[in-house]
């Protein structure tokens, strides 16, 4: 989670968010949409065109879907306060109580609760959020200082498919979201300490090319989310190594060639969607600045009204040559990659859905918000319609390959549906000081 994606959050709980939450939790009617049979994102993955799904997106449909998804998640919480996706070797296990808790899945649920309006003190699911936060903090505090990870739980679905350091990445995003909201009842110093531990693990796990080590089957997603985690932490005051962040962005942007539209999919299991969504996200912040500065120069009459955003024009309005090239390239990567990321043939993955697809869609959408992109509304309405149409009768969502966990997929789907509630924080990430 505003004009229209800022992939992992709204600062203080706004009146709009409160109204949204109250309305969805107070709702008693049942969902009227008849779910599609088959795979979890079947309509997105080539079974039907992406166009026209906005017909299912109404305020009532969205509120009821979120309400039911949150209720399902509240019942899926483990006694420890955590949530689990299960092991890679047991993907067929869909019972949320038959798996171990893991930080990555818990963080995703925590972010979904936050984005839906829950606080540590208020809301039907306040206790769920408090317990999830406590589980994460205890897990991080118990970690070996010299170890590379924040958890002793290994070989989860999420680690195997996304990367071995994904727990630190998602935990950092969640803790940054909590700090930004400055929630009543939180132990700020404790959360800051744990966030610093996560940031250290992410930075230590970034190689010379900007890629996260221990990549999983779709490791490019782990690297893309690591980039988002560092940016989110930076916004709430955490000490982030700027050189590491620049390497991370460069790795993501280099996966996409803006000149010919070619995409490197080596680290994305051969799936274009995974790689290109990261390129969009990594270039969003710089693209936003370049476009804003060009528009300002036009308004002031310094350049022609039809001037393009490129390195030459950026130099003309005062950018140093090196900076002009950097921001000009980022703008081209963003504009080109965002279109590629939304093509039906790019979204076609396996013809069905796993948790990786959900994350890729989330990255693309949040990128549009970060960049203050007018294409946001069309993306959001169609994507929301798709998500609403494939929700299970019990309120959950699940994947049909790779990440099959209904807990992880439900949390990610809720993050997509409620991204409008996080526009303020996402756009704050996109600001360049």
C-alpha positions as CSV (number, residue, x, y, z in Angstrom):
1,X,0.0,0.0,0.0
2,X,-3.3,9.0,-2.6
3,X,-3.4,9.4,-6.1
4,X,-3.1,5.9,-7.2
5,X,0.7,1.8,-5.4
6,X,3.3,2.5,-2.9
7,X,4.3,-3.4,-3.1
8,X,4.8,-2.9,1.3
9,X,1.5,1.2,4.4
10,X,-0.4,4.4,5.8
11,X,1.2,6.6,8.5
12,X,-1.2,7.4,11.2
13,X,-4.6,5.8,11.0
14,X,-6.7,8.2,9.0
15,X,-10.3,8.9,9.3
16,X,-10.9,7.3,5.9
17,X,-9.1,4.1,7.0
18,X,-11.1,4.0,10.2
19,X,-14.4,4.4,8.3
20,X,-13.3,1.6,5.9
21,X,-12.4,-0.7,8.7
22,X,-15.6,-0.1,10.8
23,X,-17.8,-0.6,7.7
24,X,-16.2,-3.9,6.7
25,X,-16.1,-5.4,10.3
26,X,-19.7,-4.3,10.9
27,X,-21.0,-5.9,7.7
28,X,-23.3,-8.8,8.1
29,X,-24.3,-9.7,4.5
30,X,-22.7,-12.6,2.7
31,X,-20.5,-12.1,-0.4
32,X,-22.6,-12.2,-3.5
33,X,-19.8,-12.9,-6.0
34,X,-19.7,-16.5,-7.2
35,X,-16.1,-17.6,-7.1
36,X,-14.4,-19.0,-10.2
37,X,-13.6,-22.7,-10.0
38,X,-10.0,-23.8,-10.5
39,X,-6.8,-22.0,-9.7
40,X,-6.4,-19.1,-7.5
41,X,-5.6,-16.4,-10.0
42,X,-6.9,-18.3,-13.0
43,X,-8.4,-15.2,-14.6
44,X,-5.1,-13.4,-14.4
45,X,-3.0,-16.2,-15.8
46,X,-4.4,-16.3,-19.3
47,X,-7.8,-18.1,-18.7
48,X,-9.6,-14.8,-19.4
49,X,-8.6,-11.3,-20.5
50,X,-7.6,-8.9,-17.7
51,X,-10.1,-6.4,-19.1
52,X,-13.5,-6.1,-17.6
53,X,-12.9,-7.5,-14.1
54,X,-13.5,-4.0,-12.7
55,X,-17.2,-5.0,-12.9
56,X,-16.8,-7.1,-9.7
57,X,-15.1,-4.3,-7.8
58,X,-17.6,-2.3,-5.7
59,X,-17.2,-0.9,-2.3
60,X,-19.5,-3.6,-0.8
61,X,-17.8,-6.5,-2.6
62,X,-14.4,-5.3,-1.5
63,X,-15.5,-4.7,2.1
64,X,-17.1,-8.1,2.5
65,X,-14.2,-9.9,0.9
66,X,-11.7,-8.1,3.2
67,X,-14.0,-8.8,6.2
68,X,-14.1,-12.6,5.4
69,X,-10.4,-12.7,4.7
70,X,-9.5,-11.1,8.0
71,X,-11.8,-13.4,9.9
72,X,-10.2,-16.4,8.3
73,X,-6.8,-15.2,9.2
74,X,-7.8,-14.5,12.8
75,X,-8.7,-18.2,13.1
76,X,-5.5,-19.3,11.4
77,X,-3.2,-17.8,14.1
78,X,-1.0,-20.3,16.0
79,X,-0.7,-20.3,19.8
80,X,2.7,-18.6,19.6
81,X,1.1,-15.6,17.9
82,X,2.8,-16.4,14.6
83,X,1.5,-17.7,11.3
84,X,3.0,-20.3,9.0
85,X,3.1,-21.3,5.4
86,X,4.4,-24.8,5.9
87,X,7.4,-26.7,4.6
88,X,8.5,-26.9,1.0
89,X,8.2,-30.7,1.2
90,X,4.6,-30.6,2.4
91,X,2.9,-28.1,0.0
92,X,-0.2,-30.2,0.1
93,X,-0.8,-29.3,3.7
94,X,-3.4,-26.5,3.7
95,X,-4.4,-26.6,7.4
96,X,-3.0,-23.4,8.9
97,X,-2.7,-25.2,12.3
98,X,-0.7,-28.1,11.0
99,X,2.4,-26.0,10.2
100,X,5.1,-24.2,12.1
101,X,5.1,-20.4,12.5
102,X,7.6,-18.5,10.4
103,X,8.5,-14.8,10.4
104,X,7.9,-14.2,6.7
105,X,4.3,-15.4,6.7
106,X,3.6,-13.7,10.1
107,X,4.9,-10.4,8.7
108,X,2.7,-10.6,5.7
109,X,-0.4,-11.2,7.9
110,X,0.7,-8.4,10.2
111,X,0.9,-6.0,7.2
112,X,-2.5,-7.1,6.0
113,X,-4.0,-6.4,9.4
114,X,-2.4,-3.0,9.6
115,X,-3.4,-2.0,6.1
116,X,-7.0,-3.0,6.8
117,X,-7.2,-0.6,9.7
118,X,-6.3,-2.8,12.7
119,X,-4.2,-1.2,15.5
120,X,-2.7,-2.7,18.7
121,X,-5.6,-1.3,20.7
122,X,-8.6,-1.0,18.4
123,X,-10.4,-3.3,16.0
124,X,-11.8,-6.7,16.0
125,X,-8.4,-8.2,15.2
126,X,-6.3,-6.0,17.5
127,X,-5.2,-9.0,19.7
128,X,-4.2,-10.9,16.5
129,X,-2.0,-8.0,15.5
130,X,-0.5,-7.7,19.0
131,X,0.3,-11.4,19.2
132,X,1.8,-11.4,15.7
133,X,4.1,-8.5,16.6
134,X,5.1,-10.1,19.8
135,X,6.0,-13.3,18.0
136,X,8.2,-11.5,15.5
137,X,10.0,-9.4,18.1
138,X,10.8,-12.5,20.3
139,X,11.9,-14.4,17.2
140,X,14.3,-11.7,16.1
141,X,15.6,-11.1,19.6
142,X,16.4,-14.8,20.0
143,X,18.5,-14.9,16.8
144,X,22.2,-15.7,16.9
145,X,24.1,-12.4,16.4
146,X,26.6,-14.0,14.1
147,X,24.0,-15.9,12.1
148,X,22.8,-14.8,8.6
149,X,19.1,-15.2,9.3
150,X,16.5,-14.0,11.8
151,X,14.9,-17.4,12.4
152,X,15.9,-21.0,13.0
153,X,13.0,-22.3,11.1
154,X,14.3,-23.4,7.7
155,X,13.1,-24.9,4.4
156,X,9.7,-23.2,4.5
157,X,7.7,-22.7,1.3
158,X,8.5,-19.0,1.3
159,X,12.3,-19.5,1.8
160,X,12.6,-22.2,-0.9
161,X,10.6,-20.3,-3.5
162,X,11.7,-16.7,-2.8
163,X,15.0,-16.9,-0.9
164,X,16.6,-17.9,2.4
165,X,16.6,-14.3,3.7
166,X,13.0,-13.5,2.9
167,X,12.1,-13.6,6.6
168,X,14.3,-10.6,7.4
169,X,13.0,-8.8,4.3
170,X,9.3,-9.1,5.1
171,X,9.8,-8.5,8.8
172,X,11.6,-5.3,8.1
173,X,8.7,-4.1,5.9
174,X,6.2,-4.9,8.7
175,X,8.2,-3.3,11.5
176,X,8.7,-0.1,9.3
177,X,4.9,0.0,8.8
178,X,4.3,-0.3,12.5
179,X,6.8,2.5,13.3
180,X,5.3,4.8,10.7
181,X,1.9,4.5,12.2
182,X,3.3,5.2,15.7
183,X,0.7,2.9,17.2
184,X,-0.4,3.4,20.7
185,X,0.8,0.6,22.9
186,X,3.9,-0.3,20.9
187,X,7.4,-0.5,22.4
188,X,9.2,1.8,19.9
189,X,12.7,1.2,21.2
190,X,12.3,-2.6,21.0
191,X,10.8,-2.4,17.5
192,X,13.7,-0.1,16.3
193,X,16.3,-2.5,17.7
194,X,14.6,-5.5,15.8
195,X,14.3,-3.5,12.6
196,X,18.0,-2.7,12.8
197,X,18.8,-6.4,13.1
198,X,16.7,-7.1,10.0
199,X,18.3,-4.3,8.0
200,X,21.8,-5.6,9.0
201,X,20.8,-9.1,7.7
202,X,19.5,-7.7,4.5
203,X,22.6,-5.6,3.8
204,X,24.9,-8.4,4.8
205,X,23.0,-10.6,2.4
206,X,23.3,-8.3,-0.6
207,X,26.1,-9.3,-3.0
208,X,28.3,-7.1,-5.1
209,X,25.7,-7.0,-7.9
210,X,22.8,-5.9,-5.6
211,X,21.2,-9.4,-5.5
212,X,20.1,-11.1,-2.3
213,X,22.2,-14.2,-1.5
214,X,20.6,-17.6,-1.0
215,X,18.1,-16.9,-3.8
216,X,15.2,-19.3,-4.1
217,X,13.4,-20.5,-7.2
218,X,12.1,-17.0,-7.9
219,X,14.9,-15.2,-6.0
220,X,14.5,-12.0,-8.0
221,X,11.3,-11.4,-6.0
222,X,13.3,-11.6,-2.7
223,X,15.8,-9.1,-4.1
224,X,13.0,-6.8,-5.2
225,X,11.3,-6.9,-1.8
226,X,14.6,-6.3,-0.1
227,X,14.9,-3.1,-2.1
228,X,11.4,-2.1,-0.9
229,X,12.3,-3.0,2.7
230,X,15.4,-0.8,2.7
231,X,13.4,2.1,1.3
232,X,10.6,1.7,3.9
233,X,13.1,1.5,6.7
234,X,14.9,4.6,5.5
235,X,11.6,6.5,5.6
236,X,11.1,5.7,9.3
237,X,14.6,6.8,10.2
238,X,16.6,3.5,10.2
239,X,20.2,3.7,9.2
240,X,20.4,2.3,5.7
241,X,23.7,2.0,3.7
242,X,23.0,4.1,0.6
243,X,25.6,2.2,-1.4
244,X,23.9,-1.1,-0.7
245,X,20.5,0.4,-1.7
246,X,21.9,1.8,-4.9
247,X,23.3,-1.7,-5.8
248,X,20.0,-3.2,-5.0
249,X,18.1,-0.8,-7.3
250,X,20.6,-1.3,-10.1
251,X,20.3,-5.0,-10.0
252,X,16.5,-4.8,-10.4
253,X,16.6,-2.2,-13.1
254,X,19.3,-4.1,-15.1
255,X,16.9,-7.0,-15.4
256,X,15.0,-5.0,-17.9
257,X,16.3,-3.4,-21.2
258,X,14.2,-0.3,-21.9
259,X,15.6,-0.1,-25.5
260,X,14.3,-3.4,-26.8
261,X,12.0,-4.6,-24.0
262,X,14.0,-7.7,-23.3
263,X,13.9,-9.2,-19.8
264,X,16.5,-11.2,-17.9
265,X,14.7,-14.1,-16.2
266,X,17.6,-16.1,-15.0
267,X,16.8,-15.3,-11.3
268,X,13.1,-15.4,-11.8
269,X,12.6,-19.1,-12.7
270,X,12.3,-18.1,-16.3
271,X,9.1,-16.2,-15.6
272,X,9.1,-12.7,-17.1
273,X,6.5,-11.4,-14.6
274,X,8.8,-11.9,-11.6
275,X,11.7,-10.0,-13.1
276,X,9.9,-7.2,-14.7
277,X,7.8,-6.4,-11.6
278,X,11.0,-5.8,-9.7
279,X,12.3,-3.5,-12.4
280,X,9.2,-1.4,-12.2
281,X,9.5,-1.1,-8.4
282,X,13.2,-0.3,-8.4
283,X,12.8,2.5,-10.9
284,X,9.6,4.0,-9.5
285,X,11.1,6.5,-7.1
286,X,13.6,8.0,-9.5
287,X,11.0,8.0,-12.3
288,X,8.7,10.1,-10.1
289,X,11.4,12.7,-9.4
290,X,12.4,13.0,-13.0
291,X,8.9,13.5,-14.2
292,X,8.1,16.0,-11.4
293,X,11.1,18.1,-12.2
294,X,10.4,18.1,-15.9
295,X,6.8,19.1,-15.3
296,X,7.9,21.9,-13.0
297,X,10.3,23.2,-15.6
298,X,7.6,23.2,-18.2
299,X,5.3,25.2,-15.9
300,X,8.0,27.7,-15.4
301,X,8.6,28.1,-19.1
302,X,12.2,26.8,-18.9
303,X,11.6,24.1,-21.5
304,X,9.0,23.3,-24.2
305,X,5.6,22.1,-23.2
306,X,6.1,18.9,-25.3
307,X,9.6,18.1,-24.0
308,X,10.3,14.5,-23.2
309,X,11.7,13.1,-20.0
310,X,15.3,12.1,-20.9
311,X,18.9,12.7,-19.9
312,X,19.4,15.6,-22.3
313,X,16.4,17.5,-21.0
314,X,17.3,16.8,-17.4
315,X,20.7,18.2,-18.0
316,X,19.1,21.2,-19.5
317,X,17.1,21.9,-16.4
318,X,20.1,21.6,-14.1
319,X,20.9,18.0,-13.5
320,X,24.6,17.0,-13.4
321,X,25.5,14.8,-16.4
322,X,25.8,11.6,-14.3
323,X,22.6,12.3,-12.4
324,X,20.8,13.1,-15.6
325,X,21.7,9.8,-17.1
326,X,20.7,7.9,-14.0
327,X,17.3,9.5,-13.7
328,X,16.6,9.5,-17.4
329,X,17.3,5.8,-17.6
330,X,15.2,5.1,-14.6
331,X,12.3,6.9,-16.1
332,X,12.6,4.9,-19.4
333,X,12.9,1.6,-17.5
334,X,9.8,2.5,-15.4
335,X,7.6,3.6,-18.2
336,X,8.5,0.7,-20.5
337,X,8.6,-2.0,-17.8
338,X,5.3,-1.1,-16.2
339,X,3.6,-1.6,-19.6
340,X,5.3,-5.0,-20.1
341,X,4.4,-6.0,-16.5
342,X,0.7,-5.6,-17.3
343,X,0.5,-7.4,-20.6
344,X,-1.6,-10.6,-20.5
345,X,1.2,-12.7,-22.0
346,X,3.6,-11.5,-19.3
347,X,1.1,-12.3,-16.5
348,X,0.6,-15.8,-17.9
349,X,3.2,-17.6,-15.7
350,X,2.1,-21.2,-15.5
351,X,-1.5,-20.8,-16.4
352,X,-2.4,-21.0,-12.7
353,X,-1.3,-19.2,-9.6
354,X,1.1,-19.4,-6.7
355,X,2.1,-17.0,-4.1
356,X,4.8,-15.6,-6.3
357,X,2.3,-14.3,-8.8
358,X,0.4,-12.5,-6.0
359,X,3.7,-10.8,-4.9
360,X,4.5,-9.8,-8.4
361,X,1.1,-8.1,-8.9
362,X,1.5,-6.4,-5.5
363,X,4.9,-5.1,-6.5
364,X,3.6,-3.7,-9.8
365,X,0.7,-2.0,-8.1
366,X,2.7,-0.5,-5.3
367,X,5.2,0.8,-7.8
368,X,2.4,2.8,-9.5
369,X,1.5,4.4,-6.2
370,X,5.1,5.1,-5.3
371,X,5.5,6.9,-8.6
372,X,2.2,8.8,-8.4
373,X,1.2,7.2,-11.7
374,X,-2.2,7.9,-13.2
375,X,-2.3,4.3,-14.5
376,X,-2.9,3.3,-10.9
377,X,-6.7,3.4,-11.0
378,X,-7.2,1.1,-14.0
379,X,-4.7,-1.4,-12.6
380,X,-6.3,-1.4,-9.2
381,X,-9.9,-1.8,-10.3
382,X,-9.1,-4.7,-12.7
383,X,-6.8,-6.4,-10.3
384,X,-9.2,-6.1,-7.4
385,X,-11.9,-7.6,-9.6
386,X,-9.8,-10.6,-10.3
387,X,-8.9,-11.1,-6.6
388,X,-12.5,-10.8,-5.6
389,X,-13.6,-13.4,-8.2
390,X,-11.3,-16.1,-7.0
391,X,-11.7,-15.9,-3.2
392,X,-12.6,-19.2,-1.6
393,X,-16.0,-19.6,0.1
394,X,-14.4,-19.7,3.5
395,X,-12.8,-16.3,3.0
396,X,-9.3,-17.5,2.1
397,X,-7.2,-17.5,-1.0
398,X,-4.6,-20.2,-1.9
399,X,-2.0,-20.9,-4.6
400,X,-1.9,-23.9,-6.9
401,X,1.9,-24.2,-7.4
402,X,5.0,-23.3,-5.5
403,X,3.7,-21.2,-2.7
404,X,0.3,-22.9,-2.0
405,X,-0.1,-21.7,1.6
406,X,-3.6,-20.2,2.1
407,X,-2.3,-18.0,4.9
408,X,0.4,-16.4,2.8
409,X,-1.8,-16.0,-0.3
410,X,-4.7,-14.6,1.8
411,X,-2.5,-12.0,3.4
412,X,-1.1,-11.0,0.1
413,X,-4.5,-10.8,-1.5
414,X,-5.8,-8.6,1.3
415,X,-2.7,-6.3,0.8
416,X,-3.7,-5.9,-2.8
417,X,-7.4,-5.2,-2.1
418,X,-6.6,-2.6,0.6
419,X,-3.6,-0.9,-1.0
420,X,-5.6,2.4,-1.3
421,X,-5.5,2.5,2.5
422,X,-1.7,2.8,2.4
423,X,-1.2,5.3,-0.3
424,X,0.2,8.0,2.1
425,X,3.1,5.8,3.3
426,X,3.8,4.4,-0.2
427,X,4.0,7.9,-1.7
428,X,6.2,9.0,1.2
429,X,8.7,6.2,0.2
430,X,8.7,7.8,-3.3
431,X,9.8,11.2,-2.1
432,X,13.4,12.2,-2.7
433,X,14.9,14.6,-0.2
